[in-house]
Amino acid sequence: MSKLKLMKGLLGASALTVLSTGTAFAQNNFTAAETDVENTFTLNYNVGTVAQPEICTSDDIGCSDTPTVFAVDRLVNVTVAASSPTTTVAPTQTDAILTYTVVNNGNDTHAYFLETEVVGTNGAPLLADNFDSVTPTSGQAVIQVSTDGITFTDYDPANPPVLAPDAVLTVRVLQDIPSGVTDEQRAEIILIADTRDETAPFAATVNDAGGINDPLVTENVLADLDGPADNASDDLEDGAHSALSAYLVAAAEISAVKTVHAVPDDHCTGGSDLAASGPGAYIPPTADDTLYFIPGACIEYRITVSNDGTEAGVAIELEDYIQNDMQFVDAKMYGFSAGSIPATSPTADYTGAGAVCVNPGSACEVEVNAAVLDGKATPAATATTATLVIRMLIP
C-alpha cells in the first residue's frame, strides 16, 4: 500500500464533527492511529546448574534493554455509497434528491471535501439545458450534509464535515428538473469524498518521502478503493472514493387529436346508442365515406388522448366547445382509468339531450374532470389511448 504523512492538529471549533451516528453500519473498532504499542520479553537460562542473570526488555530494575515499540499507522479509508442506483423524477420537479453516505472506515479523524461529477444523460454529455442545476452559476447541484440523516445543511467547503472513525455522513444532492426532459431520460451524478486533514486549512495528503515504513512514526496507509469518478478525482488508494446515482425521468407524454365523422343517422335518433363510459377502448361505427355534413346528419367528434410515457397522466381536465345552434345528443368517455363527465355537461346553459346550445357570445362545453390516463408498461410499448366521443345533429 502507499504510505502518506498527514499533519495532525486540534479540531477547529467551527468544524462539523461526527462522533457517532444512528445509521446501522458495521463498526471497525480499529486501534487508534498514533497509539504506541510496547512489547517486552524475558529470557532465563542456566550454565550447568548455575542460574544466569535474566535477560529482559522492560522498565524493571535490572533489565538489560528497553521495550520494543511501534506506532500504529493511520489507516485512511473512506467509502462512498449511493442509497439507490436511481431516483425517479418528473419534469419541472424542484429539489429532486439523490442520497449518498460517506463512511470513515479508517482509524483516525478526518475532514472530507465533497464534489459532484456529472456523467451524462442517455450516454450523451449532460447539457445545462437538460438538467439545470439549482446553482447554475457553479455548474453543480446543491450538496447538503447531515450528521443524523434528518437535519441537513448546505455543504460549506470552507468548513467541511469531519468524521471520527466509523462515523457516517449522509449527503444529498438537490437539483431542479426542467420541463424539457423526456420519459426515460437519465442523468448520472457521481459524489466524490476526498480525505483531508481535519483542521484548517484542511490540507491534502502528501507523499511520504521514500515510502519506507518507520516503526516509530505514524504514517498514512491509503486503503480506499477505486470508484466510478474520473481517476484524477478518485483512483485506487488515493484518499478519495466515489459513488454514482442517477435521476431517471418518469414522464407522461400526453398528446391529443380531434377528428370529426359523419355517421349513420340512426346513431343520433331514437336516443343515444353510445355504450356507457368505461376503461375499454372505443369501438366506432363502421366508416362510411358516402355520408355528408348536411342538416339532419349525425356528427361524431372524437378527441383521442395518447400517453407515450411510462408514467400516468393524472388530473386531466378536458373541455370541448360546442358551436352555438348545434343540437347535442350525447357524450361518453372511454379508456381513462378514472374521471367523469359531470351531469351538468355540456354546462348549465344547455337544457339537455336534444336541445340546442343557446349561449350568446360563447360556446357550450362538454367536460371531462379528474381523468387519469395510465402510462405504457415499458418504454418500447405502444402508447396508451383514451377517447372522448361527442355526438350531435346538424339542425
C-alpha positions in Angstrom: 0.0 0.0 0.0 1.0 3.6 -0.5 2.2 5.4 2.7 1.5 9.1 3.2 2.0 11.5 6.0 -0.8 13.7 7.2 -0.2 16.5 9.8 -2.4 16.2 12.9 -3.8 19.0 15.0 -6.6 20.0 17.3 -10.1 20.0 15.9 -11.2 23.5 15.0 -14.2 24.8 16.9 -16.1 25.6 13.8 -15.6 22.2 12.1 -18.6 20.0 11.6 -17.7 16.8 13.5 -19.4 13.5 13.6 -18.6 11.4 16.6 -21.4 8.9 16.4 -24.4 8.1 14.2 -27.6 6.1 14.4 -27.1 4.7 10.9 -26.6 0.9 11.0 -23.1 0.5 9.7 -20.6 -2.2 10.8 -18.2 -0.8 13.4 -14.5 -1.5 12.8 -13.3 -0.7 16.3 -9.7 -0.3 14.9 -6.8 0.6 17.2 -6.5 4.3 17.0 -3.7 5.8 14.9 -0.7 7.1 16.8 -1.1 4.5 19.5 2.3 3.4 20.8 2.4 -0.4 21.2 5.1 -1.7 23.6 6.2 -5.3 23.7 8.5 -7.0 26.2 10.1 -10.4 26.8 12.2 -12.2 29.4 14.8 -14.9 29.0 16.2 -17.1 31.7 18.9 -19.8 31.4 21.5 -21.9 33.4 25.1 -22.7 32.9 25.2 -26.2 34.3 23.2 -25.9 37.5 24.0 -22.2 37.9 21.3 -19.7 37.1 22.4 -16.8 35.0 21.2 -13.2 35.0 17.8 -12.7 33.5 17.6 -11.1 30.1 14.6 -8.9 29.9 13.2 -5.9 27.9 11.1 -3.8 30.2 11.4 -0.9 32.6 12.0 -3.2 35.5 15.2 -2.7 37.5 17.9 -5.0 36.3 16.5 -5.4 32.8 19.2 -5.1 30.2 17.1 -3.5 27.4 14.0 -1.3 26.7 10.7 -2.4 25.3 10.2 -2.9 21.6 7.9 -0.1 20.4 6.0 0.8 17.2 3.4 3.4 16.4 0.1 2.3 14.9 -0.1 3.8 11.4 -3.1 5.8 10.2 -5.4 3.7 8.0 -7.0 6.1 5.5 -10.1 4.5 4.0 -13.3 6.3 3.0 -16.3 4.7 1.4 -19.0 6.5 -0.5 -22.2 4.7 -1.4 -25.4 5.7 -3.2 -28.6 4.9 -1.3 -30.3 4.0 -4.5 -29.0 3.5 -8.1 -31.7 5.7 -9.5 -34.3 8.2 -8.2 -37.4 8.7 -10.3 -38.2 12.3 -11.1 -40.8 14.2 -13.1 -40.4 17.2 -15.5 -40.4 20.6 -13.6 -39.8 18.9 -10.3 -37.9 21.1 -7.9 -35.2 20.0 -5.5 -35.1 16.4 -6.7 -32.8 14.5 -4.3 -30.1 11.9 -4.7 -28.8 10.4 -1.4 -25.4 9.1 -0.6 -23.4 8.0 2.5 -19.8 8.8 3.3 -18.2 6.4 5.9 -14.9 6.8 7.6 -13.6 3.3 7.6 -10.2 4.3 9.0 -8.8 4.6 12.5 -8.4 8.3 12.8 -10.5 11.5 12.4 -10.5 13.3 9.0 -12.3 16.1 7.1 -13.8 15.4 3.8 -14.1 17.6 0.7 -17.2 16.9 -1.4 -17.9 17.5 -5.0 -20.1 16.2 -7.8 -19.1 14.9 -11.2 -21.8 14.9 -13.9 -21.6 11.8 -16.2 -24.3 12.3 -18.8 -27.8 11.7 -19.9 -28.7 8.6 -22.0 -25.0 8.3 -22.8 -24.5 11.8 -24.1 -22.8 14.7 -22.3 -25.1 16.3 -19.8 -26.1 19.7 -21.1 -27.1 22.7 -19.0 -30.5 22.9 -20.7 -31.3 19.3 -19.8 -30.9 19.1 -16.1 -30.3 22.6 -14.9 -28.6 22.9 -11.6 -30.2 24.7 -8.6 -27.0 26.8 -8.6 -26.3 27.2 -12.4 -23.5 29.7 -11.8 -21.4 26.9 -10.3 -22.4 24.3 -12.8 -23.1 21.9 -9.9 -26.1 20.8 -8.0 -26.6 21.8 -4.4 -24.9 19.5 -1.9 -26.3 19.1 1.6 -24.9 17.2 4.6 -26.4 15.7 7.7 -24.8 14.0 10.8 -28.1 12.4 11.8 -29.8 11.8 8.5 -32.6 14.1 9.5 -31.4 17.7 9.6 -29.5 18.9 6.6 -27.3 22.0 6.0 -25.7 23.2 2.8 -22.2 21.9 2.3 -19.6 24.5 3.0 -16.1 23.8 1.5 -14.6 26.3 3.9 -15.9 24.2 6.8 -16.0 20.6 5.6 -17.6 17.8 7.6 -15.2 15.9 9.9 -15.8 12.2 10.6 -14.4 10.2 13.5 -13.6 6.6 12.8 -16.7 4.6 11.9 -18.8 7.7 11.6 -21.4 8.1 8.8 -22.3 11.3 7.0 -25.5 11.4 4.9 -25.1 13.6 1.8 -27.8 14.6 -0.6 -27.6 16.3 -4.0 -30.5 18.5 -4.9 -31.3 19.6 -8.5 -34.2 21.1 -10.4 -35.6 19.1 -13.3 -36.6 21.3 -16.2 -39.7 20.9 -18.4 -37.8 19.8 -21.5 -36.8 16.4 -20.3 -38.4 13.3 -21.7 -39.6 9.9 -20.4 -36.7 7.5 -19.5 -34.1 10.3 -19.8 -31.3 9.6 -17.3 -28.8 11.9 -15.7 -25.9 10.4 -13.7 -24.3 12.2 -10.8 -21.2 11.0 -9.0 -20.4 12.1 -5.5 -16.7 12.3 -4.6 -15.4 12.5 -1.0 -11.7 13.4 -0.6 -9.9 12.8 2.7 -8.2 15.9 4.2 -6.6 17.0 7.4 -9.3 17.6 9.9 -8.2 21.1 10.8 -8.0 24.3 8.7 -6.6 24.8 6.1 -7.7 21.1 5.6 -4.5 20.2 3.7 -4.5 17.4 1.2 -2.4 14.3 1.9 1.2 14.4 0.7 3.6 11.6 -0.3 5.8 10.1 2.4 9.4 10.7 1.4 11.0 7.5 0.3 7.9 5.4 1.1 9.7 3.4 3.7 7.9 2.4 6.9 9.4 3.9 10.1 8.1 1.9 13.1 8.3 5.0 15.4 6.4 7.3 13.0 2.6 7.2 12.4 2.2 7.2 8.7 -0.8 7.3 6.4 -1.7 4.0 4.7 -4.2 4.6 2.0 -6.7 1.7 1.6 -9.6 3.2 -0.3 -11.0 1.5 -3.4 -11.3 3.0 -6.9 -14.8 4.5 -7.5 -16.6 5.5 -10.8 -15.3 9.0 -10.8 -12.5 10.1 -13.2 -9.1 8.9 -12.0 -8.0 12.4 -11.5 -10.6 12.7 -8.8 -10.7 9.1 -7.5 -8.2 6.4 -8.0 -7.2 3.3 -6.1 -5.5 4.2 -2.8 -5.5 7.9 -3.2 -7.6 9.0 -0.2 -10.8 9.6 -2.2 -13.8 7.5 -3.1 -16.9 8.0 -5.1 -20.3 6.5 -5.9 -22.8 7.0 -8.7 -26.6 7.6 -8.6 -28.9 8.9 -11.3 -32.1 10.8 -11.9 -34.5 8.8 -14.1 -37.3 10.7 -15.7 -40.7 9.1 -15.5 -43.0 11.3 -17.5 -46.4 11.2 -19.0 -46.1 12.3 -22.7 -49.6 13.4 -23.4 -50.9 14.4 -26.8 -54.4 14.8 -28.2 -56.1 14.9 -31.6 -59.7 15.8 -32.6 -61.4 14.3 -35.6 -65.0 14.6 -37.0 -67.0 12.0 -38.7 -70.5 11.7 -40.3 -72.1 8.5 -39.0 -75.4 6.9 -39.9 -78.4 8.9 -38.7 -79.7 6.1 -36.5 -76.8 6.7 -34.1 -78.4 10.0 -33.2 -82.1 9.3 -33.5 -84.3 7.5 -31.0 -81.9 8.2 -28.2 -78.2 7.7 -27.9 -76.7 4.3 -28.7 -73.3 5.1 -27.2 -72.2 2.5 -24.7 -71.7 3.5 -21.2 -68.3 5.2 -20.3 -65.7 2.7 -19.3 -62.0 1.7 -19.3 -62.2 -0.2 -22.6 -61.3 1.2 -25.9 -63.9 3.0 -28.0 -65.3 0.9 -30.9 -66.5 3.4 -33.6 -69.3 2.8 -36.1 -68.4 1.3 -39.4 -66.8 4.0 -41.5 -68.9 5.3 -44.4 -67.4 8.0 -46.6 -70.6 8.4 -48.6 -72.2 10.4 -45.8 -72.2 14.2 -45.9 -72.4 17.0 -43.4 -75.9 18.2 -44.2 -78.8 19.3 -42.0 -80.1 16.3 -40.1 -76.8 14.5 -40.3 -75.4 12.7 -37.3 -71.9 14.1 -36.4 -69.4 12.3 -34.2 -66.4 14.2 -32.7 -63.6 12.0 -31.3 -60.9 13.5 -29.1 -58.2 10.9 -28.7 -55.8 11.4 -25.9 -52.5 9.4 -26.0 -49.8 8.8 -23.4 -46.5 7.7 -24.8 -44.8 7.9 -21.5 -44.4 5.3 -18.7 -46.0 7.5 -16.0 -49.7 8.1 -15.7 -51.2 11.4 -16.7 -53.4 12.5 -13.9 -55.7 15.3 -13.1 -56.6 15.6 -16.8 -59.2 18.2 -17.5 -60.7 18.2 -21.0 -63.1 20.7 -22.3 -64.8 20.6 -25.7 -66.5 23.7 -27.0 -69.7 23.1 -29.0 -70.7 25.8 -31.5 -74.0 27.6 -30.8 -77.1 26.3 -32.6 -75.8 22.7 -32.7 -78.1 20.0 -31.3 -76.3 18.0 -28.6 -77.1 14.3 -28.4 -74.7 12.5 -26.1 -71.1 12.3 -24.8 -69.2 9.4 -23.3 -65.5 8.7 -22.4 -63.5 5.5 -22.9 -60.1 4.3 -22.0 -59.5 6.5 -19.0 -58.8 4.7 -15.7 -60.5 7.4 -13.7 -62.5 10.6 -14.3 -66.1 11.5 -15.2 -68.3 13.7 -17.4 -70.4 15.8 -14.9 -74.1 15.6 -15.2 -74.3 19.3 -16.0 -72.1 18.8 -19.1 -72.4 20.5 -21.5 -72.9 23.3 -19.0 -76.0 24.7 -17.3 -76.8 26.8 -20.4 -77.7 23.6 -22.2 -81.1 22.1 -21.4 -80.2 18.5 -22.0 -80.0 16.0 -24.8 -81.9 17.1 -27.9 -81.7 20.8 -27.0 -79.8 23.5 -28.9 -76.9 25.3 -27.5 -78.1 28.9 -26.9 -75.4 30.8 -25.0 -74.9 34.0 -26.9 -71.2 35.0 -27.3 -69.7 31.7 -26.2 -69.9 28.0 -26.9 -71.3 25.4 -24.7 -68.8 22.9 -23.1 -68.6 19.2 -22.7 -66.2 18.5 -19.8 -64.1 15.6 -18.6 -63.0 16.1 -15.0 -60.1 14.5 -12.9 -59.3 11.9 -15.6 -56.3 9.5 -15.4 -54.6 8.0 -18.5 -52.2 5.2 -17.4 -48.7 5.1 -18.8 -47.5 2.3 -21.1 -46.0 -0.8 -19.4 -42.5 -0.4 -21.0 -40.7 2.3 -22.9 -40.9 0.2 -26.1 -44.7 -0.5 -25.7 -47.4 1.3 -27.8 -48.8 4.4 -26.3 -52.0 4.1 -24.3 -55.1 6.0 -25.5 -58.4 7.2 -24.3 -61.3 8.8 -26.2 -64.0 11.4 -25.6 -66.9 10.8 -28.0 -69.5 13.6 -28.6 -72.5 13.2 -30.9 -74.6 16.0 -32.3 -77.2 16.6 -35.0 -76.8 19.4 -37.6 -80.1 21.4 -37.2 
